Amino acid sequence: MGDRIRTSVRRAAAAPADAPVPPAGDPEALAGGSMHHLALGPGPALTAEWVAAGLQLPDLPRMRRYRLNRVLAQLHELGYAGVLVMDPMNIRYATDTTNMQVWVMHNASRYAWVGADGRVIVWEFAGCEFLAAHNPLVDEVRPAVSSTYFQAGQRYAEQARRWADELLDVAGHRPGSPARFAVDQCPLVAHAMLLEAGAVIGNGQEVMERARRVKGADEVAAMRCAVRACEQTMSDLRAALRPGMTEREVWSLLHAGNIARAGEWIETQILSSGPRTNPWMQEASSRTIEDGDLVAYDTDLVGAYGMMVDISRTLRCGGGRPTGPQAQVHALAREQVERNIELLTPGRTFRELTHRAWHPPVEEYRHYGVLFHGVGQCDEYPEVYFPHDWDEWGVDGVVEPGMAFTVEAYVGARSGGEGVKLENQVLVTENGPELLTHFPLALT
């Protein structure tokens, strides 16, 4: 088995010193190096704009090393030989490599291994092995083996066996000497084969969420750039909003602006107007927005440098003075966000956040599912629930410097009328909470 596996290996950037140098015009070398989209970055116009605004650009090689060290620290703390990651967000964190990020969320066609010894392997989608060459921390790239029914059909068990055999070899599993490693997610049949072989499998999502919890200085710098890009897009959306537009037309502006400003995708399509704002969580529709309607949306976007900007705003279409009911629910939502931001101080427990947070009476007003949640590359650990959900869902922990949270509020009267969604993104510092998102909370 070992010989067969070794012949499938293709080297990434960390090739031996005596490896042949690719020709200057070699398309694969260029595509994986200087012409890679992560190497090209957001582009000179955007980065110049961010620098002019006083923002510091992230040092990407340093950020990659920081993230890898965070993963290694968790592996040693939890006693694993390594972690196998298939979740594309975890692959990005551990290796800063990307390929069809949304597609591979439902097609297990790329994955990565981080060993406790620091060895990093990426298994890449067929023919795309060159895509990791921009990151010298990746030691090897191999062609991925997929056992999904879409790709393997009736041969899924055979392909799952190939996948499991190779992973067990990498993990150092031997008869009588079971490997202990973590896996974040994988096809059911493949996981069963690991267990059948006697491997001890831990929760890879725990490893990665714990690693991702505290952001390094370069991650914070990247997040600030992503925030500025997002808020410029939100300004464009606000300026373009007119009665007669459909919800989907308005939502498309957020997508276009995100992509144009080096963003990657949007996780949801939550935007609603008028009577569709209560209850919350309705997706953008063909409804035509009328003069005086409230229009509420949640950005939920993965922006520049792969950092998430997850904030919500509610606008009044057409301008003018809000009605009494509109002003009332907006004032309650704003008070909830602004008061609860002040709770994000180092050393405070998640239980304290739950039980000391302010919110309107849940008997009178509908609310969002959580009061706070972590944010980084996407929505991340922890979620902090309402007091009435604590016994069923509450998980305790401690707020630490370097953690980033969103502070949530949705207020919609249970008796009816429009609702308001507001949300801000906050960095926890040694001195307390620092507001990262400054787009106005006002309705107009």
RODO-2510 file (C-alpha; in nm, 4 decimals, decimal comma):
residues 444
     n   res          X          Y          Z
     1     m     0,0000     0,0000     0,0000
     2     g     0,2771     0,2439     0,0923
     3     d     0,4474     0,2225    -0,2491
     4     r     0,1179     0,2812    -0,4279
     5     i     0,0483     0,5875    -0,2179
     6     r     0,3908     0,7375    -0,2637
     7     t     0,3657     0,7246    -0,6412
     8     s     0,0531     0,9423    -0,6239
     9     v     0,2248     1,2283    -0,4410
    10     r     0,2798     1,5574    -0,6204
    11     r     0,5007     1,8143    -0,4564
    12     a     0,3765     2,1596    -0,3623
    13     a     0,5935     2,4668    -0,3066
    14     a     0,8202     2,2901    -0,0578
    15     a     1,0013     2,0868    -0,3232
    16     p     1,3483     1,9415    -0,2558
    17     a     1,6393     2,1760    -0,3188
    18     d     1,7566     1,9618    -0,6116
    19     a     1,4150     1,9517    -0,7797
    20     p     1,4153     2,0710    -1,1428
    21     v     1,3246     2,4374    -1,1801
    22     p     1,0130     2,4813    -1,3939
    23     p     1,0548     2,6820    -1,7131
    24     a     0,9866     3,0539    -1,6754
    25     g     0,6717     3,0284    -1,8827
    26     d     0,5399     2,7063    -1,7296
    27     p     0,1609     2,7633    -1,6978
    28     e     0,1175     2,5363    -1,3951
    29     a     0,4017     2,7018    -1,2046
    30     l     0,2657     3,0477    -1,2812
    31     a    -0,0917     2,9518    -1,1915
    32     g     0,0163     2,8136    -0,8561
    33     g     0,2597     3,0946    -0,7809
    34     s     0,2597     3,4564    -0,8901
    35     m    -0,0695     3,4266    -1,0807
    36     h    -0,2601     3,2552    -0,7971
    37     h    -0,5559     3,4657    -0,6841
    38     l    -0,4342     3,4677    -0,3234
    39     a    -0,0897     3,5779    -0,4406
    40     l    -0,2412     3,8550    -0,6529
    41     g    -0,4472     3,9613    -0,3505
    42     p    -0,7224     4,2242    -0,3478
    43     g    -0,5376     4,4367    -0,6056
    44     p    -0,3447     4,7644    -0,5907
    45     a    -0,6484     4,9929    -0,6108
    46     l    -0,8219     4,8366    -0,3107
    47     t    -0,5123     4,7997    -0,0993
    48     a    -0,4104     5,1599    -0,1700
    49     e    -0,7559     5,2698    -0,0615
    50     w    -0,7304     5,0742     0,2625
    51     v    -0,3841     5,2092     0,3389
    52     a    -0,5076     5,5640     0,2697
    53     a    -0,7855     5,5008     0,5205
    54     g    -0,5259     5,4169     0,7842
    55     l    -0,5655     5,0401     0,7718
    56     q    -0,2734     4,8023     0,8029
    57     l    -0,2564     4,5221     0,5488
    58     p    -0,2142     4,1690     0,6856
    59     d     0,1184     3,9902     0,6554
    60     l    -0,0167     3,6728     0,4931
    61     p     0,2902     3,4480     0,5440
    62     r     0,2919     3,5434     0,9125
    63     m    -0,0833     3,4871     0,9383
    64     r    -0,0466     3,1401     0,7852
    65     r     0,2236     3,0482     1,0355
    66     y     0,0140     3,1811     1,3251
    67     r    -0,2835     2,9714     1,2191
    68     l    -0,0800     2,6563     1,1711
    69     n     0,0752     2,7035     1,5141
    70     r    -0,2709     2,7420     1,6654
    71     v    -0,3752     2,4075     1,5161
    72     l    -0,0555     2,2388     1,6335
    73     a    -0,1083     2,3698     1,9861
    74     q    -0,4550     2,2146     1,9966
    75     l    -0,3284     1,8812     1,8641
    76     h    -0,0690     1,8641     2,1401
    77     e    -0,3141     1,9776     2,4071
    78     l    -0,5755     1,7200     2,3048
    79     g    -0,3244     1,4433     2,2396
    80     y    -0,3863     1,3771     1,8689
    81     a    -0,1333     1,2617     1,6079
    82     g    -0,3007     1,4970     1,3627
    83     v    -0,6274     1,6261     1,2238
    84     l    -0,7939     1,5523     0,8899
    85     v    -1,0108     1,8427     0,7718
    86     m    -1,2714     1,8315     0,4956
    87     d    -1,4683     2,1411     0,5927
    88     p    -1,3399     2,4013     0,3415
    89     m    -1,3306     2,6682     0,6138
    90     n    -1,0953     2,4498     0,8178
    91     i    -0,8846     2,3699     0,5106
    92     r    -0,8531     2,7433     0,4455
    93     y    -0,7539     2,8099     0,8064
    94     a    -0,4906     2,5358     0,8201
    95     t    -0,3429     2,5767     0,4704
    96     d    -0,4743     2,9037     0,3204
    97     t    -0,5641     2,7119     0,0055
    98     t    -0,8944     2,7418    -0,1776
    99     n    -1,0709     2,5645    -0,4597
   100     m    -1,4439     2,5802    -0,5352
   101     q    -1,5161     2,6597    -0,1706
   102     v    -1,8957     2,6322    -0,1838
   103     w    -1,8976     2,3324    -0,4185
   104     v    -1,6690     2,1257    -0,1968
   105     m    -1,8975     2,1916     0,0997
   106     h    -2,1280     1,9282    -0,0490
   107     n    -1,8757     1,7301    -0,2536
   108     a    -1,5975     1,5766    -0,0437
   109     s    -1,3322     1,6282    -0,3110
   110     r    -1,0513     1,8024    -0,1246
   111     y    -0,9146     1,7678     0,2257
   112     a    -0,6020     1,8300     0,4286
   113     w    -0,3947     1,6757     0,7063
   114     v    -0,2067     1,8633     0,9750
   115     g     0,0170     1,6321     1,1746
   116     a     0,1267     1,7027     1,5288
   117     d     0,4788     1,6928     1,3850
   118     g     0,3949     1,9929     1,1655
   119     r     0,3586     1,8007     0,8394
   120     v     0,0877     1,9464     0,6142
   121     i    -0,0675     1,7559     0,3231
   122     v    -0,3410     1,8781     0,0914
   123     w    -0,5440     1,6346    -0,1184
   124     e    -0,6662     1,8379    -0,4129
   125     f    -0,9431     1,7972    -0,6687
   126     a    -0,8280     1,6197    -0,9845
   127     g    -0,5857     1,8223    -1,1942
   128     c    -0,5701     2,1097    -0,9434
   129     e    -0,2664     2,0016    -0,7445
   130     f    -0,0805     2,3203    -0,8424
   131     l    -0,3206     2,5402    -0,6414
   132     a    -0,1270     2,5067    -0,3142
   133     a     0,2067     2,6238    -0,4515
   134     h     0,1694     2,9762    -0,3088
   135     n     0,2005     2,8467     0,0492
   136     p     0,5395     2,6956     0,1428
   137     l     0,3903     2,5585     0,4669
   138     v     0,2157     2,2898     0,2578
   139     d     0,4624     2,0008     0,2388
   140     e     0,2801     1,7740    -0,0086
   141     v    -0,0137     1,7798    -0,2459
   142     r    -0,1849     1,4580    -0,3493
   143     p    -0,4808     1,3844    -0,5764
   144     a    -0,7987     1,3520    -0,3699
   145     v    -1,0040     1,0325    -0,3511
   146     s    -1,3780     1,0950    -0,3270
   147     s    -1,6287     0,8346    -0,2114
   148     t    -1,9410     1,0439    -0,2618
   149     y    -2,2074     0,8737    -0,4680
   150     f    -2,1987     1,1580    -0,7179
   151     q    -1,8344     1,0901    -0,7998
   152     a    -1,7917     0,7223    -0,7166
   153     g    -2,1362     0,5818    -0,7962
   154     q    -2,1739     0,2157    -0,7038
   155     r    -1,7971     0,1984    -0,6390
   156     y    -1,8250     0,4266    -0,3342
   157     a    -1,7160     0,1512    -0,0910
   158     e    -1,4076     0,0761    -0,3019
   159     q    -1,3122     0,4434    -0,3157
   160     a    -1,3788     0,4844     0,0573
   161     r    -1,1358     0,1982     0,1211
   162     r    -0,8674     0,3728    -0,0878
   163     w    -0,9318     0,6948     0,1034
   164     a    -0,9167     0,5242     0,4437
   165     d    -0,6037     0,3216     0,3621
   166     e    -0,4150     0,6308     0,2555
   167     l    -0,5213     0,8322     0,5589
   168     l    -0,4315     0,5496     0,7975
   169     d    -0,0884     0,5287     0,6364
   170     v    -0,0350     0,9040     0,6798
   171     a    -0,1518     0,8881     1,0420
   172     g     0,0941     0,6083     1,1193
   173     h    -0,1726     0,3493     1,1983
   174     r    -0,0397    -0,0048     1,2301
   175     p    -0,1975    -0,3321     1,3491
   176     g    -0,1698    -0,3396     1,7254
   177     s    -0,0727     0,0275     1,7331
   178     p    -0,3885     0,2278     1,6664
   179     a    -0,3540     0,5860     1,5492
   180     r    -0,5367     0,8543     1,7481
   181     f    -0,6301     1,1455     1,5277
   182     a    -0,9203     1,3831     1,4697
   183     v    -1,1541     1,4257     1,1719
   184     d    -1,3894     1,7191     1,1276
   185     q    -1,6247     1,5551     0,8752
   186     c    -1,6167     1,2821     0,6127
   187     p    -1,8487     1,0443     0,4226
   188     l    -2,0199     0,7891     0,6465
   189     v    -1,8769     0,4786     0,4785
   190     a    -1,5222     0,6158     0,4885
   191     h    -1,5554     0,6989     0,8587
   192     a    -1,6830     0,3486     0,9307
   193     m    -1,3733     0,2039     0,7621
   194     l    -1,1452     0,4067     0,9891
   195     l    -1,3238     0,2684     1,2933
   196     e    -1,3192    -0,0838     1,1509
   197     a    -0,9405    -0,0580     1,1216
   198     g    -0,9179     0,0246     1,4918
   199     a    -0,8237     0,3908     1,4637
   200     v    -0,9278     0,6169     1,7509
   201     i    -1,1133     0,9106     1,5934
   202     g    -1,1674     1,2389     1,7758
   203     n    -1,3712     1,5483     1,6987
   204     g    -1,1771     1,7524     1,4444
   205     q    -1,4307     2,0336     1,4573
   206     e    -1,3411     2,0818     1,8234
   207     v    -0,9718     2,1046     1,7329
   208     m    -1,0345     2,3634     1,4636
   209     e    -1,2919     2,5792     1,6430
   210     r    -1,0631     2,5999     1,9450
   211     a    -0,7739     2,6974     1,7185
   212     r    -0,9785     2,9567     1,5328
   213     r    -1,1199     3,1111     1,8519
   214     v    -0,8451     3,3709     1,9164
   215     k    -0,7458     3,5877     1,6206
   216     g    -0,3886     3,6964     1,5571
   217     a    -0,2889     4,0525     1,4695
   218     d    -0,2834     3,9786     1,0963
   219     e    -0,6266     3,8162     1,1069
   220     v    -0,7585     4,1300     1,2769
   221     a    -0,5939     4,3456     1,0091
   222     a    -0,7532     4,1308     0,7392
   223     m    -1,0906     4,1601     0,9106
   224     r    -1,0639     4,5401     0,9241
   225     c    -1,0009     4,5502     0,5477
   226     a    -1,2959     4,3186     0,4870
   227     v    -1,5167     4,5396     0,7046
   228     r    -1,4259     4,8531     0,5123
   229     a    -1,5005     4,6823     0,1816
   230     c    -1,8335     4,5543     0,3137
   231     e    -1,9392     4,8924     0,4496
   232     q    -1,8618     5,0611     0,1187
   233     t    -2,0875     4,8071    -0,0497
   234     m    -2,3566     4,8748     0,2093
   235     s    -2,3294     5,2469     0,1296
   236     d    -2,3858     5,1680    -0,2388
   237     l    -2,6898     4,9571    -0,1486
   238     r    -2,8375     5,2335     0,0674
   239     a    -2,7850     5,4930    -0,2057
   240     a    -2,9484     5,2715    -0,4703
   241     l    -3,2506     5,1592    -0,2655
   242     r    -3,5707     5,2892    -0,4245
   243     p    -3,9419     5,2055    -0,4098
   244     g    -4,0286     4,9729    -0,6961
   245     m    -3,7171     4,7560    -0,6648
   246     t    -3,7647     4,3923    -0,5764
   247     e    -3,5954     4,2421    -0,2735
   248     r    -3,3786     4,0303    -0,5014
   249     e    -3,2652     4,3368    -0,6969
   250     v    -3,1516     4,5003    -0,3739
   251     w    -2,9837     4,1804    -0,2536
   252     s    -2,7897     4,1504    -0,5788
   253     l    -2,6152     4,4796    -0,5004
   254     l    -2,4575     4,3257    -0,1914
   255     h    -2,3305     4,0286    -0,3948
   256     a    -2,1887     4,2482    -0,6711
   257     g    -2,0137     4,4829    -0,4308
   258     n    -1,8685     4,1992    -0,2268
   259     i    -1,7157     4,0286    -0,5296
   260     a    -1,5879     4,3551    -0,6778
   261     r    -1,4137     4,4345    -0,3474
   262     a    -1,2249     4,1040    -0,3202
   263     g    -1,4957     3,9146    -0,1322
   264     e    -1,5653     3,5462    -0,1900
   265     w    -1,9308     3,4577    -0,1287
   266     i    -2,2389     3,5255     0,0844
   267     e    -2,3559     3,2487     0,3163
   268     t    -2,7282     3,3301     0,3110
   269     q    -2,9790     3,5480     0,1261
   270     i    -3,1616     3,6991     0,4216
   271     l    -3,3292     4,0216     0,3137
   272     s    -3,6936     4,1129     0,3581
   273     s    -3,9141     4,4186     0,3378
   274     g    -4,2345     4,5586     0,4811
   275     p    -4,4653     4,2879     0,6168
   276     r    -4,2027     4,0198     0,5430
   277     t    -3,9684     4,1619     0,8104
   278     n    -4,1717     3,9976     1,0887
   279     p    -4,0997     3,7185     1,1673
   280     w    -3,7304     3,7260     1,0788
   281     m    -3,5177     3,4911     0,8614
   282     q    -3,7119     3,5209     0,5361
   283     e    -3,5014     3,5045     0,2197
   284     a    -3,5001     3,7683    -0,0528
   285     s    -3,8032     3,7376    -0,2790
   286     s    -3,9725     3,8886    -0,5807
   287     r    -4,1771     4,1226    -0,3603
   288     t    -4,1714     4,4839    -0,4791
   289     i    -4,0576     4,7218    -0,2070
   290     e    -4,2961     5,0093    -0,1394
   291     d    -4,2332     5,3657    -0,0268
   292     g    -4,1966     5,3733     0,3521
   293     d    -4,1250     5,0012     0,3901
   294     l    -3,8559     4,8826     0,6240
   295     v    -3,5877     4,6794     0,4432
   296     a    -3,3793     4,4570     0,6721
   297     y    -3,0813     4,2442     0,5752
   298     d    -2,7929     4,0436     0,7191
   299     t    -2,4655     4,0640     0,5250
   300     d    -2,3406     3,7121     0,6198
   301     l    -2,0577     3,7589     0,3722
   302     v    -1,7127     3,6080     0,3401
   303     g    -1,5161     3,9072     0,2275
   304     a    -1,1606     4,0165     0,1555
   305     y    -0,8860     3,7756     0,2687
   306     g    -1,1552     3,5172     0,3420
   307     m    -1,2693     3,7036     0,6554
   308     m    -1,6362     3,7250     0,7420
   309     v    -1,8279     4,0465     0,7951
   310     d    -2,1558     3,9548     0,9605
   311     i    -2,3627     4,2621     1,0393
   312     s    -2,7276     4,3557     0,9964
   313     r    -2,9014     4,6787     0,9177
   314     t    -3,2582     4,7950     0,8629
   315     l    -3,3364     5,0885     0,6313
   316     r    -3,6547     5,2809     0,5575
   317     c    -3,7113     5,2863     0,1840
   318     g    -3,7859     5,6293     0,0385
   319     g    -3,6634     5,8239     0,3370
   320     g    -3,9026     6,0286     0,5440
   321     r    -3,9876     5,9999     0,9107
   322     p    -4,0408     5,6493     1,0489
   323     t    -4,3849     5,5667     1,1753
   324     g    -4,4362     5,5283     1,5484
   325     p    -4,4246     5,1461     1,5410
   326     q    -4,1152     5,1510     1,3158
   327     a    -3,9347     5,3899     1,5489
   328     q    -4,0291     5,1856     1,8544
   329     v    -3,8950     4,8491     1,7366
   330     h    -3,5857     5,0163     1,5954
   331     a    -3,5124     5,1908     1,9277
   332     l    -3,5432     4,8604     2,1158
   333     a    -3,3132     4,6765     1,8733
   334     r    -3,0559     4,9549     1,8856
   335     e    -3,0600     4,9620     2,2645
   336     q    -3,0046     4,5865     2,2757
   337     v    -2,6983     4,6024     2,0479
   338     e    -2,5401     4,9056     2,2106
   339     r    -2,5904     4,7895     2,5691
   340     n    -2,4723     4,4332     2,5057
   341     i    -2,1522     4,5379     2,3278
   342     e    -2,0311     4,6763     2,6606
   343     l    -2,0439     4,3264     2,8142
   344     l    -1,7642     4,1913     2,5914
   345     t    -1,4795     4,2313     2,8356
   346     p    -1,1926     3,9840     2,8960
   347     g    -1,2576     3,7304     3,1692
   348     r    -1,6363     3,7441     3,1510
   349     t    -1,8014     3,4034     3,1153
   350     f    -2,0474     3,3068     2,8448
   351     r    -2,2970     3,2350     3,1222
   352     e    -2,2606     3,5939     3,2399
   353     l    -2,3174     3,7181     2,8857
   354     t    -2,6389     3,5173     2,8706
   355     h    -2,7778     3,6309     3,2024
   356     r    -2,6579     3,9922     3,2032
   357     a    -2,7488     4,0805     2,8444
   358     w    -3,0370     4,3199     2,7897
   359     h    -3,3245     4,2450     2,5524
   360     p    -3,6906     4,3412     2,5174
   361     p    -3,9461     4,1118     2,6827
   362     v    -3,9638     3,7849     2,4860
   363     e    -4,3347     3,7579     2,5698
   364     e    -4,4031     4,0732     2,3672
   365     y    -4,1344     4,0659     2,0984
   366     r    -3,9853     3,8031     1,8707
   367     h    -3,6087     3,7806     1,8981
   368     y    -3,3075     3,6353     1,7203
   369     g    -3,1835     3,2837     1,8073
   370     v    -2,8726     3,4016     1,9955
   371     l    -2,7473     3,7133     2,1728
   372     f    -2,3834     3,6851     2,0561
   373     h    -2,1748     3,4529     1,8431
   374     g    -1,8119     3,4224     1,7408
   375     v    -1,6964     3,5315     1,3968
   376     g    -1,3770     3,4896     1,1953
   377     q    -1,3726     3,3154     0,8593
   378     c    -1,7441     3,2525     0,9106
   379     d    -1,9825     3,2232     1,2048
   380     e    -1,7664     3,0524     1,4672
   381     y    -1,7696     2,9260     1,8246
   382     p    -1,9219     3,0259     2,0613
   383     e    -2,2937     3,0857     2,0364
   384     v    -2,4346     3,2643     2,3399
   385     y    -2,8028     3,1935     2,3962
   386     f    -3,0919     3,3689     2,5681
   387     p    -3,1520     3,2902     2,9367
   388     h    -3,4586     3,0776     2,8630
   389     d    -3,2457     2,8550     2,6367
   390     w    -2,9497     2,8197     2,8758
   391     d    -3,0471     2,4887     3,0365
   392     e    -3,0993     2,3209     2,6985
   393     w    -2,8266     2,4844     2,4878
   394     g    -2,5941     2,6949     2,7015
   395     v    -2,2189     2,6240     2,6899
   396     d    -1,9891     2,8096     2,9261
   397     g    -1,6478     2,9515     2,8481
   398     v    -1,4474     3,2687     2,8950
   399     v    -1,4202     3,5803     2,6798
   400     e    -1,0537     3,6295     2,5787
   401     p    -0,8617     3,9119     2,4100
   402     g    -0,8392     3,8403     2,0387
   403     m    -1,1853     3,6876     2,0162
   404     a    -1,4302     3,8484     1,7733
   405     f    -1,8050     3,8469     1,8287
   406     t    -2,1163     3,9723     1,6635
   407     v    -2,3797     4,1282     1,8878
   408     e    -2,7280     4,0423     1,7632
   409     a    -3,0707     4,1997     1,7929
   410     y    -3,3985     4,1325     1,6200
   411     v    -3,7162     4,2952     1,7469
   412     g    -4,0594     4,2284     1,5962
   413     a    -4,3814     4,2651     1,7916
   414     r    -4,5656     3,9348     1,8370
   415     s    -4,8868     4,1300     1,7777
   416     g    -4,7709     4,2151     1,4231
   417     g    -4,6156     4,4997     1,2291
   418     e    -4,2663     4,5330     1,0842
   419     g    -3,9474     4,4104     1,2512
   420     v    -3,5933     4,5446     1,2815
   421     k    -3,2670     4,3475     1,2566
   422     l    -2,9409     4,5039     1,3779
   423     e    -2,6006     4,3440     1,4377
   424     n    -2,2472     4,4738     1,4930
   425     q    -1,9068     4,3073     1,4900
   426     v    -1,6741     4,3555     1,7873
   427     l    -1,3134     4,2714     1,8744
   428     v    -1,2312     4,1878     2,2358
   429     t    -0,9138     4,3672     2,3482
   430     e    -0,7264     4,3790     2,6781
   431     n    -0,9055     4,7074     2,7431
   432     g    -1,2526     4,5866     2,6523
   433     p    -1,4703     4,5792     2,3390
   434     e    -1,3648     4,7569     2,0209
   435     l    -1,6378     4,8189     1,7655
   436     l    -1,5165     4,7054     1,4229
   437     t    -1,8257     4,8001     1,2211
   438     h    -1,9265     5,1651     1,2028
   439     f    -2,1972     5,1750     0,9358
   440     p    -2,4822     5,3822     1,0863
   441     l    -2,7551     5,1983     1,2768
   442     a    -3,0154     5,4622     1,1815
   443     l    -3,3176     5,3748     0,9683
   444     t    -3,2458     5,6580     0,7228
***
